[in-house]
Structures are given as structure tokens and as C-alpha cells.
Amino acid sequence: MNDITKLEIHSSVLLITGMILILVWSFFRLEWWSAVFGFLAIFFLIEAIWHYGVADYKRIKKEA
């Protein structure tokens, strides 16, 4: 398995985890401790976008 595929799988896992954390946060949003889920969800979604971008950059660089 090459690096690009690993990055895409990793970013897909991060994206799914971020969406699950958003659902957990929205269910418990009235509790003070649910802010942790919100921050983690934002972190995982930003990381997923970052990994997708790196994978696309590597794919474009490899084709050129």
C-alpha cells in the first residue's frame, strides 16, 4: 500500500471520527463538559482536511 492510499484512509478515519464527535457534542451540548467533544471534533475535521490536501499534493507531484 503506497503512502497516498495510507493518507487517504487515515483522513477518512479522521473525517468519520470528527462527524461522530459532532453528533455526540450536539446530543450533550447543554453540558459543560461537552465542549471537549466540540474541540476534538474541530481538531479531527481540520486534520482530515489537511491529510486530504497532503494526499492530493503528493498525487499531483507524483504525476508531474
C-alpha positions in Angstrom: 0.0 0.0 0.0 1.5 3.3 -1.0 1.8 6.5 1.0 -1.1 8.2 -0.8 -3.6 5.5 -0.1 -2.5 5.3 3.6 -3.0 9.1 3.9 -6.5 8.8 2.3 -7.5 6.0 4.6 -6.2 7.9 7.6 -8.1 11.1 6.6 -11.3 9.1 6.0 -11.0 7.7 9.5 -10.4 11.2 10.9 -13.4 12.5 9.0 -15.7 9.8 10.3 -14.4 10.3 13.8 -15.0 14.0 13.5 -18.6 13.5 12.4 -19.3 11.1 15.2 -17.8 13.6 17.7 -20.1 16.3 16.3 -23.1 14.1 16.8 -22.0 13.3 20.4 -21.4 17.0 21.0 -24.8 18.0 19.6 -26.5 15.5 21.8 -24.8 16.7 25.0 -24.4 20.4 24.0 -26.1 21.7 27.2 -23.5 20.0 29.5 -20.3 22.0 30.2 -18.0 19.0 29.5 -19.4 18.6 26.0 -17.1 21.4 24.9 -14.3 18.8 24.9 -16.2 16.8 22.2 -16.6 20.0 20.2 -12.9 20.9 20.3 -12.0 17.4 19.4 -14.4 17.3 16.5 -13.0 20.5 15.1 -9.5 19.2 15.5 -10.3 15.9 13.7 -12.1 17.7 10.9 -9.2 20.1 10.3 -6.7 17.2 10.4 -8.9 15.2 7.9 -8.9 18.2 5.5 -5.1 18.6 6.0 -4.4 14.9 5.2 -6.6 15.0 2.1 -4.7 18.1 0.9 -1.4 16.4 1.5 -2.5 13.3 -0.3 -3.7 15.4 -3.3 -0.4 17.3 -3.3 1.6 14.1 -3.3 -0.5 12.7 -6.1 -0.1 15.8 -8.2 3.7 15.9 -7.5 4.0 12.2 -8.4 2.2 12.6 -11.7 4.3 15.6 -12.7 
